[in-house]
Amino acid sequence: MTSADVKSELGKNPFVAIRIHMVSGKTVDVKMSTGATVLQNAVFVLRDPTGKDDDAGYEVIALRNIERLEQIKPRRKRKSS
């Protein structure tokens, strides 16, 4: 994965939430455009970019450990009968 690939997804307007799939099998969701920043060789991801959860923390994911990016489609609300 390259930094340009990640920047392209994070820079979409309107932003579409993404799921980062790592080679280890772990996944990390980025639900807001301000929730991740591309560094030189890694992606810095805030677990709670809203700032509501003080203990949420962050993850630093090396680009070489990212297998793929997946867009997370928003869930459609069901009509109530």
N, CA, C and O atoms as a CHARMM CRD file, in Angstrom:
* protein
*
  324
    1    1 MET  N      0.85800  -1.16800   0.00000 PROA 1      0.00000
    2    1 MET  CA     0.00000   0.00000   0.00000 PROA 1      0.00000
    3    1 MET  C      0.90500   1.23100   0.00000 PROA 1      0.00000
    4    1 MET  O      1.92900   1.25900   0.68200 PROA 1      0.00000
    5    2 THR  N      0.52200   2.23100  -0.76000 PROA 2      0.00000
    6    2 THR  CA     1.30200   3.46900  -0.79400 PROA 2      0.00000
    7    2 THR  C      0.56300   4.57300  -0.03800 PROA 2      0.00000
    8    2 THR  O     -0.64400   4.49500   0.19300 PROA 2      0.00000
    9    3 SER  N      1.31800   5.59700   0.33800 PROA 3      0.00000
   10    3 SER  CA     0.70300   6.72500   1.03200 PROA 3      0.00000
   11    3 SER  C     -0.29900   7.42500   0.11100 PROA 3      0.00000
   12    3 SER  O     -1.30300   7.95500   0.58800 PROA 3      0.00000
   13    4 ALA  N     -0.04500   7.43500  -1.19100 PROA 4      0.00000
   14    4 ALA  CA    -0.97000   8.06000  -2.14200 PROA 4      0.00000
   15    4 ALA  C     -2.31000   7.33300  -2.16600 PROA 4      0.00000
   16    4 ALA  O     -3.35500   7.97000  -2.30300 PROA 4      0.00000
   17    5 ASP  N     -2.29300   6.01200  -2.03600 PROA 5      0.00000
   18    5 ASP  CA    -3.53500   5.23600  -2.00300 PROA 5      0.00000
   19    5 ASP  C     -4.39600   5.64800  -0.80100 PROA 5      0.00000
   20    5 ASP  O     -5.60200   5.85800  -0.93100 PROA 5      0.00000
   21    6 VAL  N     -3.76500   5.75800   0.35300 PROA 6      0.00000
   22    6 VAL  CA    -4.49400   6.10300   1.57400 PROA 6      0.00000
   23    6 VAL  C     -4.95900   7.55900   1.50700 PROA 6      0.00000
   24    6 VAL  O     -6.10100   7.86300   1.85100 PROA 6      0.00000
   25    7 LYS  N     -4.07600   8.46000   1.06600 PROA 7      0.00000
   26    7 LYS  CA    -4.45000   9.87400   0.94900 PROA 7      0.00000
   27    7 LYS  C     -5.63000  10.05800   0.00800 PROA 7      0.00000
   28    7 LYS  O     -6.49800  10.89700   0.24800 PROA 7      0.00000
   29    8 SER  N     -5.66100   9.27700  -1.05900 PROA 8      0.00000
   30    8 SER  CA    -6.76400   9.36000  -2.01400 PROA 8      0.00000
   31    8 SER  C     -8.09200   9.01700  -1.35500 PROA 8      0.00000
   32    8 SER  O     -9.09300   9.69900  -1.57500 PROA 8      0.00000
   33    9 GLU  N     -8.10300   7.96500  -0.54900 PROA 9      0.00000
   34    9 GLU  CA    -9.33700   7.57100   0.14300 PROA 9      0.00000
   35    9 GLU  C     -9.73800   8.59300   1.19900 PROA 9      0.00000
   36    9 GLU  O    -10.91800   8.91600   1.33200 PROA 9      0.00000
   37   10 LEU  N     -8.77200   9.10000   1.94700 PROA 10     0.00000
   38   10 LEU  CA    -9.07400  10.06000   3.00600 PROA 10     0.00000
   39   10 LEU  C     -9.49700  11.41500   2.44600 PROA 10     0.00000
   40   10 LEU  O    -10.19600  12.17600   3.11500 PROA 10     0.00000
   41   11 GLY  N     -9.07200  11.71700   1.21800 PROA 11     0.00000
   42   11 GLY  CA    -9.36300  13.00800   0.63000 PROA 11     0.00000
   43   11 GLY  C    -10.63400  13.07700  -0.18800 PROA 11     0.00000
   44   11 GLY  O    -10.93800  14.11900  -0.76900 PROA 11     0.00000
   45   12 LYS  N    -11.38300  11.98900  -0.24700 PROA 12     0.00000
   46   12 LYS  CA   -12.61700  11.98800  -1.03400 PROA 12     0.00000
   47   12 LYS  C    -13.62000  12.98900  -0.46200 PROA 12     0.00000
   48   12 LYS  O    -13.75800  13.14400   0.75100 PROA 12     0.00000
   49   13 ASN  N    -14.31000  13.65600  -1.37800 PROA 13     0.00000
   50   13 ASN  CA   -15.31500  14.64200  -0.97600 PROA 13     0.00000
   51   13 ASN  C    -16.60500  14.34500  -1.71200 PROA 13     0.00000
   52   13 ASN  O    -16.66000  14.56800  -2.92200 PROA 13     0.00000
   53   14 PRO  N    -17.63700  13.85800  -1.06100 PROA 14     0.00000
   54   14 PRO  CA   -17.75500  13.68000   0.38000 PROA 14     0.00000
   55   14 PRO  C    -16.96300  12.46000   0.84900 PROA 14     0.00000
   56   14 PRO  O    -16.74800  11.50600   0.10100 PROA 14     0.00000
   57   15 PHE  N    -16.54500  12.52100   2.09200 PROA 15     0.00000
   58   15 PHE  CA   -15.76000  11.43300   2.67500 PROA 15     0.00000
   59   15 PHE  C    -16.60500  10.17700   2.79700 PROA 15     0.00000
   60   15 PHE  O    -17.77600  10.22900   3.17300 PROA 15     0.00000
   61   16 VAL  N    -15.99200   9.05100   2.47300 PROA 16     0.00000
   62   16 VAL  CA   -16.63300   7.74600   2.63500 PROA 16     0.00000
   63   16 VAL  C    -15.80200   6.98000   3.66000 PROA 16     0.00000
   64   16 VAL  O    -14.59100   6.83300   3.49300 PROA 16     0.00000
   65   17 ALA  N    -16.44000   6.49500   4.71100 PROA 17     0.00000
   66   17 ALA  CA   -15.73100   5.74700   5.75200 PROA 17     0.00000
   67   17 ALA  C    -14.99000   4.56500   5.13400 PROA 17     0.00000
   68   17 ALA  O    -15.46200   3.95400   4.17500 PROA 17     0.00000
   69   18 ILE  N    -13.81900   4.25200   5.70000 PROA 18     0.00000
   70   18 ILE  CA   -13.02600   3.13700   5.17700 PROA 18     0.00000
   71   18 ILE  C    -12.65000   2.17000   6.29300 PROA 18     0.00000
   72   18 ILE  O    -12.58900   2.52700   7.47000 PROA 18     0.00000
   73   19 ARG  N    -12.40700   0.95300   5.88200 PROA 19     0.00000
   74   19 ARG  CA   -11.90500  -0.08300   6.78800 PROA 19     0.00000
   75   19 ARG  C    -10.51700  -0.46500   6.27900 PROA 19     0.00000
   76   19 ARG  O    -10.34400  -0.81600   5.11200 PROA 19     0.00000
   77   20 ILE  N     -9.54100  -0.39000   7.16800 PROA 20     0.00000
   78   20 ILE  CA    -8.17200  -0.76600   6.82500 PROA 20     0.00000
   79   20 ILE  C     -7.98900  -2.23500   7.18800 PROA 20     0.00000
   80   20 ILE  O     -8.14100  -2.62100   8.34700 PROA 20     0.00000
   81   21 HSD  N     -7.66500  -3.04400   6.19600 PROA 21     0.00000
   82   21 HSD  CA    -7.39300  -4.47500   6.41500 PROA 21     0.00000
   83   21 HSD  C     -5.88100  -4.66100   6.46200 PROA 21     0.00000
   84   21 HSD  O     -5.16800  -4.29700   5.52700 PROA 21     0.00000
   85   22 MET  N     -5.40600  -5.23000   7.56300 PROA 22     0.00000
   86   22 MET  CA    -3.97000  -5.45200   7.71200 PROA 22     0.00000
   87   22 MET  C     -3.60300  -6.89200   7.37400 PROA 22     0.00000
   88   22 MET  O     -4.45400  -7.78200   7.39500 PROA 22     0.00000
   89   23 VAL  N     -2.34700  -7.11000   7.06800 PROA 23     0.00000
   90   23 VAL  CA    -1.88600  -8.45100   6.71100 PROA 23     0.00000
   91   23 VAL  C     -2.08400  -9.43400   7.85900 PROA 23     0.00000
   92   23 VAL  O     -2.16300 -10.64000   7.62300 PROA 23     0.00000
   93   24 SER  N     -2.16500  -8.95100   9.08900 PROA 24     0.00000
   94   24 SER  CA    -2.37000  -9.80800  10.25400 PROA 24     0.00000
   95   24 SER  C     -3.81300 -10.30500  10.36500 PROA 24     0.00000
   96   24 SER  O     -4.10500 -11.21500  11.14100 PROA 24     0.00000
   97   25 GLY  N     -4.71800  -9.69500   9.57800 PROA 25     0.00000
   98   25 GLY  CA    -6.12900 -10.03800   9.65200 PROA 25     0.00000
   99   25 GLY  C     -6.93700  -9.03700  10.46600 PROA 25     0.00000
  100   25 GLY  O     -8.16700  -9.05200  10.42000 PROA 25     0.00000
  101   26 LYS  N     -6.26900  -8.18000  11.19900 PROA 26     0.00000
  102   26 LYS  CA    -6.93800  -7.15800  11.99800 PROA 26     0.00000
  103   26 LYS  C     -7.49300  -6.07300  11.07600 PROA 26     0.00000
  104   26 LYS  O     -6.94400  -5.81200  10.00600 PROA 26     0.00000
  105   27 THR  N     -8.58900  -5.44500  11.50600 PROA 27     0.00000
  106   27 THR  CA    -9.15800  -4.32800  10.75600 PROA 27     0.00000
  107   27 THR  C     -9.31300  -3.12000  11.67400 PROA 27     0.00000
  108   27 THR  O     -9.51800  -3.25600  12.88000 PROA 27     0.00000
  109   28 VAL  N     -9.21100  -1.94000  11.07500 PROA 28     0.00000
  110   28 VAL  CA    -9.40800  -0.68300  11.79500 PROA 28     0.00000
  111   28 VAL  C    -10.29800   0.18900  10.92800 PROA 28     0.00000
  112   28 VAL  O    -10.03600   0.36400   9.73800 PROA 28     0.00000
  113   29 ASP  N    -11.35200   0.73800  11.52300 PROA 29     0.00000
  114   29 ASP  CA   -12.27800   1.59500  10.78800 PROA 29     0.00000
  115   29 ASP  C    -11.91600   3.06600  10.95900 PROA 29     0.00000
  116   29 ASP  O    -11.54400   3.50800  12.04600 PROA 29     0.00000
  117   30 VAL  N    -12.03200   3.81100   9.86800 PROA 30     0.00000
  118   30 VAL  CA   -11.86200   5.26000   9.88400 PROA 30     0.00000
  119   30 VAL  C    -13.20400   5.82400   9.44100 PROA 30     0.00000
  120   30 VAL  O    -13.56100   5.75200   8.26500 PROA 30     0.00000
  121   31 LYS  N    -13.94600   6.38800  10.39800 PROA 31     0.00000
  122   31 LYS  CA   -15.31300   6.82200  10.11100 PROA 31     0.00000
  123   31 LYS  C    -15.43600   8.30600   9.81300 PROA 31     0.00000
  124   31 LYS  O    -16.48500   8.76800   9.36300 PROA 31     0.00000
  125   32 MET  N    -14.35800   9.06300  10.06400 PROA 32     0.00000
  126   32 MET  CA   -14.37000  10.49400   9.78800 PROA 32     0.00000
  127   32 MET  C    -13.07800  10.87200   9.06100 PROA 32     0.00000
  128   32 MET  O    -12.03600  10.25700   9.28500 PROA 32     0.00000
  129   33 SER  N    -13.14600  11.87900   8.19300 PROA 33     0.00000
  130   33 SER  CA   -11.95700  12.28700   7.44900 PROA 33     0.00000
  131   33 SER  C    -10.86100  12.79400   8.38100 PROA 33     0.00000
  132   33 SER  O     -9.67900  12.71600   8.04600 PROA 33     0.00000
  133   34 THR  N    -11.23900  13.30900   9.53800 PROA 34     0.00000
  134   34 THR  CA   -10.25600  13.79000  10.50800 PROA 34     0.00000
  135   34 THR  C     -9.75800  12.67800  11.42200 PROA 34     0.00000
  136   34 THR  O     -8.98400  12.93100  12.34500 PROA 34     0.00000
  137   35 GLY  N    -10.19400  11.46100  11.17300 PROA 35     0.00000
  138   35 GLY  CA    -9.82700  10.33500  12.02400 PROA 35     0.00000
  139   35 GLY  C     -8.51600   9.67500  11.69000 PROA 35     0.00000
  140   35 GLY  O     -8.07900   8.77700  12.41000 PROA 35     0.00000
  141   36 ALA  N     -7.86500  10.10100  10.60000 PROA 36     0.00000
  142   36 ALA  CA    -6.59900   9.48400  10.21200 PROA 36     0.00000
  143   36 ALA  C     -5.72200  10.50200   9.49600 PROA 36     0.00000
  144   36 ALA  O     -6.20800  11.41900   8.83500 PROA 36     0.00000
  145   37 THR  N     -4.42800  10.31400   9.64600 PROA 37     0.00000
  146   37 THR  CA    -3.43700  11.15400   8.98500 PROA 37     0.00000
  147   37 THR  C     -2.35400  10.25700   8.42000 PROA 37     0.00000
  148   37 THR  O     -1.89800   9.32600   9.08400 PROA 37     0.00000
  149   38 VAL  N     -1.94300  10.53700   7.19600 PROA 38     0.00000
  150   38 VAL  CA    -0.87900   9.75700   6.57800 PROA 38     0.00000
  151   38 VAL  C      0.45900  10.36400   6.97100 PROA 38     0.00000
  152   38 VAL  O      0.70000  11.55200   6.75700 PROA 38     0.00000
  153   39 LEU  N      1.32300   9.53900   7.54600 PROA 39     0.00000
  154   39 LEU  CA     2.68000   9.93400   7.91000 PROA 39     0.00000
  155   39 LEU  C      3.62100   9.46900   6.80500 PROA 39     0.00000
  156   39 LEU  O      3.15900   9.02700   5.75300 PROA 39     0.00000
  157   40 GLN  N      4.91800   9.55900   7.02000 PROA 40     0.00000
  158   40 GLN  CA     5.86700   9.18800   5.97200 PROA 40     0.00000
  159   40 GLN  C      5.72600   7.72200   5.55300 PROA 40     0.00000
  160   40 GLN  O      5.64700   7.42100   4.36200 PROA 40     0.00000
  161   41 ASN  N      5.69500   6.82400   6.52000 PROA 41     0.00000
  162   41 ASN  CA     5.61500   5.39200   6.22200 PROA 41     0.00000
  163   41 ASN  C      4.50500   4.68900   6.99000 PROA 41     0.00000
  164   41 ASN  O      4.51600   3.46600   7.12700 PROA 41     0.00000
  165   42 ALA  N      3.55200   5.46100   7.48800 PROA 42     0.00000
  166   42 ALA  CA     2.50500   4.88000   8.33000 PROA 42     0.00000
  167   42 ALA  C      1.24800   5.72700   8.26200 PROA 42     0.00000
  168   42 ALA  O      1.23200   6.81800   7.69300 PROA 42     0.00000
  169   43 VAL  N      0.19000   5.18600   8.86300 PROA 43     0.00000
  170   43 VAL  CA    -1.07300   5.90800   8.98800 PROA 43     0.00000
  171   43 VAL  C     -1.38400   6.00600  10.47800 PROA 43     0.00000
  172   43 VAL  O     -1.38900   5.00300  11.19100 PROA 43     0.00000
  173   44 PHE  N     -1.64200   7.22400  10.93400 PROA 44     0.00000
  174   44 PHE  CA    -1.99400   7.49800  12.32500 PROA 44     0.00000
  175   44 PHE  C     -3.51400   7.55500  12.38700 PROA 44     0.00000
  176   44 PHE  O     -4.12300   8.40800  11.74200 PROA 44     0.00000
  177   45 VAL  N     -4.14000   6.65900  13.15300 PROA 45     0.00000
  178   45 VAL  CA    -5.60100   6.56600  13.22000 PROA 45     0.00000
  179   45 VAL  C     -6.06600   6.80600  14.65000 PROA 45     0.00000
  180   45 VAL  O     -5.63600   6.12000  15.57700 PROA 45     0.00000
  181   46 LEU  N     -6.95300   7.79000  14.82000 PROA 46     0.00000
  182   46 LEU  CA    -7.57300   8.03200  16.12200 PROA 46     0.00000
  183   46 LEU  C     -8.73500   7.06300  16.30200 PROA 46     0.00000
  184   46 LEU  O     -9.54800   6.89800  15.39300 PROA 46     0.00000
  185   47 ARG  N     -8.82000   6.43200  17.44600 PROA 47     0.00000
  186   47 ARG  CA    -9.92900   5.51100  17.69200 PROA 47     0.00000
  187   47 ARG  C    -11.24400   6.24300  17.87300 PROA 47     0.00000
  188   47 ARG  O    -12.29900   5.71700  17.51700 PROA 47     0.00000
  189   48 ASP  N    -11.19600   7.47300  18.43300 PROA 48     0.00000
  190   48 ASP  CA   -12.40500   8.28700  18.58800 PROA 48     0.00000
  191   48 ASP  C    -12.07500   9.72600  18.19500 PROA 48     0.00000
  192   48 ASP  O    -11.71900  10.53400  19.05300 PROA 48     0.00000
  193   49 PRO  N    -12.18900  10.05400  16.90700 PROA 49     0.00000
  194   49 PRO  CA   -11.81900  11.39600  16.45400 PROA 49     0.00000
  195   49 PRO  C    -12.74200  12.50600  16.95100 PROA 49     0.00000
  196   49 PRO  O    -12.43300  13.68600  16.78100 PROA 49     0.00000
  197   50 THR  N    -13.87100  12.14400  17.56200 PROA 50     0.00000
  198   50 THR  CA   -14.78700  13.16700  18.07900 PROA 50     0.00000
  199   50 THR  C    -14.27800  13.75700  19.38300 PROA 50     0.00000
  200   50 THR  O    -14.69700  14.84700  19.77400 PROA 50     0.00000
  201   51 GLY  N    -13.37800  13.05100  20.06400 PROA 51     0.00000
  202   51 GLY  CA   -12.83800  13.53100  21.32400 PROA 51     0.00000
  203   51 GLY  C    -13.72600  13.25700  22.51900 PROA 51     0.00000
  204   51 GLY  O    -13.43300  13.72100  23.62100 PROA 51     0.00000
  205   52 LYS  N    -14.80300  12.51500  22.32800 PROA 52     0.00000
  206   52 LYS  CA   -15.73900  12.23300  23.42600 PROA 52     0.00000
  207   52 LYS  C    -15.19800  11.19000  24.39200 PROA 52     0.00000
  208   52 LYS  O    -15.52700  11.21300  25.57800 PROA 52     0.00000
  209   53 ASP  N    -14.37100  10.27500  23.89400 PROA 53     0.00000
  210   53 ASP  CA   -13.82500   9.20200  24.72200 PROA 53     0.00000
  211   53 ASP  C    -12.35100   9.48900  24.98700 PROA 53     0.00000
  212   53 ASP  O    -11.51100   9.29900  24.10700 PROA 53     0.00000
  213   54 ASP  N    -12.03800   9.94500  26.19700 PROA 54     0.00000
  214   54 ASP  CA   -10.66300  10.31200  26.54300 PROA 54     0.00000
  215   54 ASP  C     -9.70300   9.12800  26.50800 PROA 54     0.00000
  216   54 ASP  O     -8.50400   9.31400  26.29700 PROA 54     0.00000
  217   55 ASP  N    -10.20800   7.91700  26.71100 PROA 55     0.00000
  218   55 ASP  CA    -9.35400   6.72800  26.74500 PROA 55     0.00000
  219   55 ASP  C     -9.30500   5.99000  25.42100 PROA 55     0.00000
  220   55 ASP  O     -8.79800   4.86900  25.36700 PROA 55     0.00000
  221   56 ALA  N     -9.81100   6.57800  24.36100 PROA 56     0.00000
  222   56 ALA  CA    -9.90700   5.88000  23.08300 PROA 56     0.00000
  223   56 ALA  C     -8.54200   5.56200  22.49200 PROA 56     0.00000
  224   56 ALA  O     -8.33000   4.45400  22.00000 PROA 56     0.00000
  225   57 GLY  N     -7.62200   6.50100  22.53000 PROA 57     0.00000
  226   57 GLY  CA    -6.27600   6.25100  22.03600 PROA 57     0.00000
  227   57 GLY  C     -6.14200   6.33800  20.53300 PROA 57     0.00000
  228   57 GLY  O     -6.95700   6.95500  19.84800 PROA 57     0.00000
  229   58 TYR  N     -5.09400   5.70500  20.03600 PROA 58     0.00000
  230   58 TYR  CA    -4.78200   5.76800  18.60800 PROA 58     0.00000
  231   58 TYR  C     -4.02700   4.52000  18.17600 PROA 58     0.00000
  232   58 TYR  O     -3.60200   3.71400  19.00300 PROA 58     0.00000
  233   59 GLU  N     -3.87200   4.38100  16.88300 PROA 59     0.00000
  234   59 GLU  CA    -3.07700   3.29800  16.30300 PROA 59     0.00000
  235   59 GLU  C     -2.15900   3.90000  15.25900 PROA 59     0.00000
  236   59 GLU  O     -2.54700   4.83100  14.55400 PROA 59     0.00000
  237   60 VAL  N     -0.96100   3.38600  15.15500 PROA 60     0.00000
  238   60 VAL  CA    -0.04200   3.75800  14.09000 PROA 60     0.00000
  239   60 VAL  C      0.17800   2.48600  13.27200 PROA 60     0.00000
  240   60 VAL  O      0.70800   1.49400  13.77200 PROA 60     0.00000
  241   61 ILE  N     -0.23700   2.53600  12.00800 PROA 61     0.00000
  242   61 ILE  CA    -0.19600   1.35400  11.14800 PROA 61     0.00000
  243   61 ILE  C      0.81900   1.58000  10.03900 PROA 61     0.00000
  244   61 ILE  O      0.67200   2.50900   9.24400 PROA 61     0.00000
  245   62 ALA  N      1.83500   0.75000   9.97800 PROA 62     0.00000
  246   62 ALA  CA     2.83400   0.85400   8.91500 PROA 62     0.00000
  247   62 ALA  C      2.17400   0.56700   7.56700 PROA 62     0.00000
  248   62 ALA  O      1.38200  -0.36700   7.43900 PROA 62     0.00000
  249   63 LEU  N      2.50500   1.37100   6.57800 PROA 63     0.00000
  250   63 LEU  CA     1.91600   1.17800   5.24600 PROA 63     0.00000
  251   63 LEU  C      2.16500  -0.23100   4.71600 PROA 63     0.00000
  252   63 LEU  O      1.30300  -0.80400   4.04800 PROA 63     0.00000
  253   64 ARG  N      3.33200  -0.79000   5.00800 PROA 64     0.00000
  254   64 ARG  CA     3.65800  -2.13800   4.50100 PROA 64     0.00000
  255   64 ARG  C      2.77400  -3.21900   5.13500 PROA 64     0.00000
  256   64 ARG  O      2.69200  -4.33500   4.62200 PROA 64     0.00000
  257   65 ASN  N      2.10400  -2.88100   6.26500 PROA 65     0.00000
  258   65 ASN  CA     1.22300  -3.84000   6.93300 PROA 65     0.00000
  259   65 ASN  C     -0.22700  -3.73100   6.49300 PROA 65     0.00000
  260   65 ASN  O     -1.08000  -4.47600   6.97500 PROA 65     0.00000
  261   66 ILE  N     -0.51600  -2.80200   5.57500 PROA 66     0.00000
  262   66 ILE  CA    -1.88000  -2.64900   5.08100 PROA 66     0.00000
  263   66 ILE  C     -2.04700  -3.50400   3.83100 PROA 66     0.00000
  264   66 ILE  O     -1.35000  -3.32800   2.83200 PROA 66     0.00000
  265   67 GLU  N     -2.98500  -4.42900   3.91800 PROA 67     0.00000
  266   67 GLU  CA    -3.25800  -5.32400   2.79100 PROA 67     0.00000
  267   67 GLU  C     -4.16800  -4.65100   1.77300 PROA 67     0.00000
  268   67 GLU  O     -3.91600  -4.70200   0.56900 PROA 67     0.00000
  269   68 ARG  N     -5.24800  -4.01000   2.27900 PROA 68     0.00000
  270   68 ARG  CA    -6.18600  -3.34000   1.38100 PROA 68     0.00000
  271   68 ARG  C     -7.06000  -2.38100   2.16300 PROA 68     0.00000
  272   68 ARG  O     -7.12400  -2.42400   3.39200 PROA 68     0.00000
  273   69 LEU  N     -7.74000  -1.50100   1.40800 PROA 69     0.00000
  274   69 LEU  CA    -8.70900  -0.56300   1.97400 PROA 69     0.00000
  275   69 LEU  C    -10.07700  -0.90500   1.41800 PROA 69     0.00000
  276   69 LEU  O    -10.21700  -1.24300   0.24300 PROA 69     0.00000
  277   70 GLU  N    -11.07600  -0.81500   2.26600 PROA 70     0.00000
  278   70 GLU  CA   -12.44400  -1.12000   1.85100 PROA 70     0.00000
  279   70 GLU  C    -13.33600   0.04600   2.24400 PROA 70     0.00000
  280   70 GLU  O    -13.28000   0.51800   3.37900 PROA 70     0.00000
  281   71 GLN  N    -14.14700   0.50700   1.32500 PROA 71     0.00000
  282   71 GLN  CA   -15.11200   1.54100   1.66000 PROA 71     0.00000
  283   71 GLN  C    -16.24700   0.91200   2.45100 PROA 71     0.00000
  284   71 GLN  O    -16.74600  -0.15700   2.10000 PROA 71     0.00000
  285   72 ILE  N    -16.64700   1.58400   3.51800 PROA 72     0.00000
  286   72 ILE  CA   -17.74900   1.11000   4.34900 PROA 72     0.00000
  287   72 ILE  C    -18.99500   1.85500   3.89500 PROA 72     0.00000
  288   72 ILE  O    -19.10300   3.07100   4.05300 PROA 72     0.00000
  289   73 LYS  N    -19.90600   1.12500   3.34500 PROA 73     0.00000
  290   73 LYS  CA   -21.15000   1.73400   2.86800 PROA 73     0.00000
  291   73 LYS  C    -22.03600   2.06300   4.05700 PROA 73     0.00000
  292   73 LYS  O    -22.17100   1.25100   4.97200 PROA 73     0.00000
  293   74 PRO  N    -22.64800   3.25500   4.05600 PROA 74     0.00000
  294   74 PRO  CA   -23.55100   3.59900   5.15300 PROA 74     0.00000
  295   74 PRO  C    -24.75500   2.65900   5.16200 PROA 74     0.00000
  296   74 PRO  O    -25.26900   2.26100   4.11700 PROA 74     0.00000
  297   75 ARG  N    -25.17900   2.32500   6.35900 PROA 75     0.00000
  298   75 ARG  CA   -26.34900   1.44100   6.48600 PROA 75     0.00000
  299   75 ARG  C    -27.60200   2.21900   6.14500 PROA 75     0.00000
  300   75 ARG  O    -27.76800   3.37000   6.54800 PROA 75     0.00000
  301   76 ARG  N    -28.46900   1.58200   5.40500 PROA 76     0.00000
  302   76 ARG  CA   -29.75600   2.20800   5.07100 PROA 76     0.00000
  303   76 ARG  C    -30.72200   1.97900   6.20900 PROA 76     0.00000
  304   76 ARG  O    -30.80600   0.88100   6.76000 PROA 76     0.00000
  305   77 LYS  N    -31.43300   3.00100   6.54800 PROA 77     0.00000
  306   77 LYS  CA   -32.44300   2.86100   7.60900 PROA 77     0.00000
  307   77 LYS  C    -33.62500   2.11500   7.06600 PROA 77     0.00000
  308   77 LYS  O    -34.06700   2.35500   5.94200 PROA 77     0.00000
  309   78 ARG  N    -34.13900   1.20300   7.87300 PROA 78     0.00000
  310   78 ARG  CA   -35.31700   0.42800   7.48200 PROA 78     0.00000
  311   78 ARG  C    -36.55800   1.24000   7.73200 PROA 78     0.00000
  312   78 ARG  O    -36.65800   1.96900   8.71900 PROA 78     0.00000
  313   79 LYS  N    -37.48700   1.10900   6.84200 PROA 79     0.00000
  314   79 LYS  CA   -38.77600   1.77600   7.02100 PROA 79     0.00000
  315   79 LYS  C    -39.57400   1.00800   8.05700 PROA 79     0.00000
  316   79 LYS  O    -39.67500  -0.21800   8.00600 PROA 79     0.00000
  317   80 SER  N    -40.13400   1.74300   8.98800 PROA 80     0.00000
  318   80 SER  CA   -40.98600   1.07600   9.97700 PROA 80     0.00000
  319   80 SER  C    -42.41300   1.02900   9.45000 PROA 80     0.00000
  320   80 SER  O    -42.90400   1.98600   8.85100 PROA 80     0.00000
  321   81 SER  N    -43.05600  -0.08500   9.68100 PROA 81     0.00000
  322   81 SER  CA   -44.41100  -0.28400   9.16800 PROA 81     0.00000
  323   81 SER  C    -45.45200   0.15400  10.14300 PROA 81     0.00000
  324   81 SER  O    -46.64500   0.05200   9.85900 PROA 81     0.00000
